[in-house]
């Protein structure tokens, strides 16, 4: 979703009354001791990286998360949060994957003026990994505050991105950034091979949609889930923390060190399912507790 892990795909700030709302792509707070590791690892990303082959992940499913306030700094003005997030992925490695996500959360402020955040995103990624379409919209109190739409195609010199909204333009991105499902598959492959750090260049259409981002992950020790749960019981899982760095934003500290645009933390299962989400927006953090999960029928390959 880390693409195909539920994620917000934008970062911007809204100041309304005493409430300072920072909206980012699926975030989480990590211990301060990990922050330096993120910065050092992100700086060593290889200029070219192989695109992992398509696998049978993610498993098609629909997940519903309860959203609440994990922590908040005084300057955010946010005192509470209550909402739901619905995440759905369908398709197969042959024809490609579609993903849809909607987050609706009511944020409470110190002065008593609530704000209703409504974020929606839909994507399609081809099975061969050469095509990626995306569209997203963010609304605050029923007012559109950000909307972006585009298509990325992989070629010999990198990606060609055709943006349709908010402005029509063509952008070329060098290298081989991973699309969402490719990033998920590469992350699971790294976890299976007992890698503790994994850094990759990714493209999700985040921010302005004109740049690839860097995602740096810290992967914990594998465990087999013993709790009852559809799609999770008996499966291997890893605690994962990811920091995202973006060229779209000036996020350097006073000493000149680059800091993450946002951070996220979750349990990642070997089939691509995620739970126990923490989404860190800097001034405040939200948690996501898995309420329900439903397996969807895996579509057969239309090319057979």
C-alpha positions in Angstrom: 0.0 0.0 0.0 2.1 0.7 0.5 0.1 1.1 -2.4 -1.8 -2.1 -2.2 -1.7 -1.7 1.5 -4.3 0.9 2.3 -2.7 4.3 2.0 -3.5 7.9 1.5 -1.8 9.2 -1.6 -1.4 12.9 -0.9 0.2 15.3 1.5 -1.1 18.8 2.2 -2.0 21.0 5.1 -5.3 22.6 5.9 -5.6 25.3 8.6 -9.1 25.8 9.8 -9.7 27.7 13.0 -7.5 26.1 15.6 -7.2 22.9 13.7 -4.1 22.1 11.6 -4.8 19.1 9.5 -2.0 17.4 7.6 -3.3 14.8 5.1 -0.7 12.2 3.8 -0.6 8.8 2.3 -1.0 6.2 5.0 1.3 7.1 7.9 2.7 6.0 11.3 5.0 7.2 14.0 8.2 5.4 14.6 10.6 5.7 17.6 13.0 8.6 17.3 15.9 6.1 17.2 14.6 4.7 13.9 14.4 8.1 12.2 18.1 8.3 11.5 18.1 4.8 10.1 15.4 5.8 7.6 17.3 8.8 6.5 20.6 6.9 6.0 18.9 4.0 4.2 16.9 6.2 1.9 20.1 7.9 0.8 21.6 4.6 -0.4 18.8 3.5 -2.8 20.2 2.0 -5.9 19.7 4.1 -9.1 18.3 1.1 -10.9 16.3 -1.7 -9.3 14.8 -4.9 -10.8 11.0 -5.1 -11.2 9.9 -8.1 -9.2 7.9 -10.7 -11.2 4.1 -10.8 -10.7 3.0 -13.2 -8.0 -0.3 -14.4 -6.4 -0.3 -11.5 -4.0 -2.2 -9.5 -3.0 -5.1 -11.9 -2.3 -8.4 -10.3 -3.5 -10.3 -9.1 -0.4 -12.4 -6.3 1.2 -11.3 -4.9 4.6 -13.0 -2.5 6.9 -11.0 -0.6 9.5 -12.2 1.5 12.4 -10.3 4.8 12.6 -9.5 6.7 15.8 -6.9 9.1 17.2 -3.7 7.5 18.4 -1.9 10.6 19.5 -2.0 14.4 18.9 0.4 17.3 19.5 -1.0 20.6 20.9 -0.3 22.5 17.8 -2.6 20.3 15.7 -5.6 21.4 17.6 -7.1 17.9 17.1 -8.7 16.3 20.2 -10.4 13.3 18.7 -11.1 11.2 15.5 -13.8 8.7 14.6 -14.4 7.1 11.3 -14.1 4.1 9.0 -11.8 3.1 6.1 -12.8 0.6 3.4 -10.1 -1.0 1.3 -10.7 -3.4 -1.6 -8.4 -5.2 -4.0 -9.5 -7.5 -6.9 -8.0 -9.1 -10.0 -5.1 -11.4 -10.6 -1.4 -11.3 -11.6 -2.4 -12.1 -15.2 -4.9 -9.4 -16.0 -3.9 -6.9 -13.3 -5.2 -5.6 -10.1 -7.8 -2.9 -9.2 -7.7 -1.2 -5.9 -10.2 1.1 -4.2 -10.1 2.8 -0.9 -12.3 5.3 1.0 -11.6 6.9 4.3 -14.2 9.0 6.1 -13.2 10.4 9.4 -14.6 13.1 11.7 -11.8 15.1 13.4 -12.7 17.0 16.6 -11.0 20.3 17.5 -10.4 22.1 20.7 -12.8 24.9 19.8 -15.6 22.3 19.1 -15.7 22.8 15.3 -15.5 19.3 13.8 -14.1 18.6 10.4 -15.2 15.8 8.1 -12.4 14.3 6.0 -13.4 12.2 3.0 -10.6 10.6 0.9 -11.2 8.3 -2.1 -8.7 6.6 -4.5 -9.0 4.0 -7.2 -6.2 2.5 -9.2 -5.5 -0.2 -11.9 -2.2 -1.9 -12.4 -1.6 -4.2 -15.4 -0.4 -7.7 -14.9 2.8 -7.1 -16.9 3.6 -4.1 -14.7 3.8 -1.7 -17.6 0.6 0.3 -17.0 -0.7 2.1 -14.0 -3.9 4.3 -13.8 -4.9 6.3 -10.8 -7.6 8.8 -9.7 -8.1 10.3 -6.2 -10.1 13.0 -4.5 -9.8 14.5 -1.0 -12.7 16.5 0.5 -13.0 18.5 3.7 -16.6 19.2 4.8 -17.8 18.3 1.3 -15.4 20.7 -0.3 -12.9 19.3 -2.8 -9.4 20.3 -1.6 -7.4 18.0 -3.9 -8.1 15.9 -7.0 -5.6 14.1 -9.2 -5.8 11.7 -12.2 -3.3 10.2 -14.5 -1.8 7.2 -16.3 1.8 6.0 -16.1 3.4 3.7 -18.8 6.7 2.0 -18.5 9.1 2.3 -21.4 12.8 1.8 -22.2 13.8 5.1 -20.6 11.6 5.0 -17.5 8.0 6.1 -17.0 5.9 8.4 -19.1 3.1 9.9 -16.9 0.2 11.6 -18.6 -1.6 13.7 -16.0 -5.2 14.7 -16.7 -6.1 16.5 -13.4 -5.5 19.1 -12.0 -3.6 20.1 -15.1 -2.9 18.2 -18.3 0.7 17.5 -18.8 3.2 14.8 -19.7 6.0 14.0 -17.3 9.0 11.6 -17.8 10.5 9.8 -14.8 13.8 8.1 -15.1 14.7 4.7 -13.7 12.5 1.8 -12.8 10.2 2.9 -9.9 7.9 0.2 -8.6 4.1 0.4 -9.0 2.0 -0.4 -5.8 1.5 -4.2 -6.2 5.1 -4.6 -7.4 6.3 -2.7 -4.2 4.1 -5.0 -2.1 5.5 -8.1 -3.7 9.1 -6.9 -3.4 8.5 -6.0 0.3 7.1 -9.5 1.0 10.0 -11.1 -0.9 12.4 -9.1 1.2 10.7 -10.2 4.4 10.7 -13.8 3.4 14.5 -13.6 2.8 15.0 -12.2 6.3 16.0 -8.7 5.1 15.6 -6.2 7.9 15.8 -3.1 5.7 14.3 -2.6 2.3 14.4 0.7 0.3 12.8 1.2 -3.1 11.8 3.9 -5.5 8.0 3.8 -6.0 5.4 5.6 -8.1 1.8 5.8 -7.0 0.7 9.2 -8.4 1.3 10.7 -5.0 1.7 14.4 -4.3 1.7 16.3 -7.6 2.1 13.0 -9.5 5.2 14.3 -11.2 7.8 12.5 -9.1 8.7 9.0 -7.8 9.0 8.7 -4.1 11.4 6.7 -1.9 9.9 4.2 0.6 12.3 2.8 3.2 11.1 -0.1 5.4 12.2 -1.7 8.6 11.0 -5.3 8.8 10.6 -7.1 12.1 10.8 -10.8 13.0 8.3 -13.2 11.3 5.6 -14.9 13.3 2.8 -17.3 12.5 -0.6 -15.8 13.4 -2.5 -18.1 15.8 -5.6 -16.0 16.2 -8.8 -16.7 14.5 -9.4 -14.6 11.4 -10.3 -14.9 7.8 -7.2 -14.8 5.5 -4.9 -14.4 8.5 -5.0 -17.4 10.8 -2.0 -19.7 10.4 -0.2 -17.2 8.0 3.2 -15.7 8.4 3.2 -12.0 9.3 5.8 -9.3 9.9 5.7 -6.0 11.8 6.7 -3.4 9.2 7.5 0.3 9.6 7.8 2.5 6.4 9.0 6.0 5.9 8.2 7.9 2.7 10.4 10.6 1.2 9.1 12.8 -1.5 10.7 15.3 -3.9 7.4 17.2 -3.9 7.9 18.7 -0.5 10.7 20.6 1.4 11.0 18.4 4.4 14.5 19.1 5.6 15.2 19.9 9.2 17.4 22.7 10.4 20.6 20.6 10.1 19.7 19.8 6.5 18.8 16.2 7.0 15.9 14.9 5.0 12.9 13.8 7.1 10.0 11.6 6.0 6.9 13.2 4.5 5.0 10.6 6.5 5.4 7.3 8.2 3.3 4.2 8.6 3.3 1.0 10.7 1.3 -2.2 10.4 1.3 -6.0 10.4 1.9 -7.4 6.9 0.8 -10.9 6.1 2.3 -13.1 3.4 -0.8 -12.8 1.3 -0.8 -9.0 1.3 -3.4 -8.5 4.1 -2.6 -5.7 6.6 -3.9 -5.0 10.1 -3.0 -3.0 13.2 -2.4 0.2 11.3 -0.8 3.4 12.6 -0.9 6.5 10.3 1.4 9.3 11.4 0.8 12.8 9.9 3.4 14.5 12.0 1.2 16.6 14.2 -1.2 13.8 14.9 -1.5 10.0 14.3 -4.5 7.8 13.5 -4.9 4.1 14.3 -6.8 1.6 12.1 -8.2 -1.5 13.7 -9.4 -4.3 11.4 -13.2 -4.7 12.0 -14.0 -7.2 9.2 -12.3 -8.8 6.2 -13.9 -10.7 3.3 -12.2 -12.8 0.7 -13.2 -12.0 -2.8 -13.4 -14.5 -5.7 -10.1 -14.7 -7.5 -10.8 -14.0 -11.1 -9.5 -16.4 -13.7 -7.0 -15.2 -16.3 -8.8 -13.9 -19.4 -5.8 -14.7 -21.6 -5.9 -18.4 -21.0 
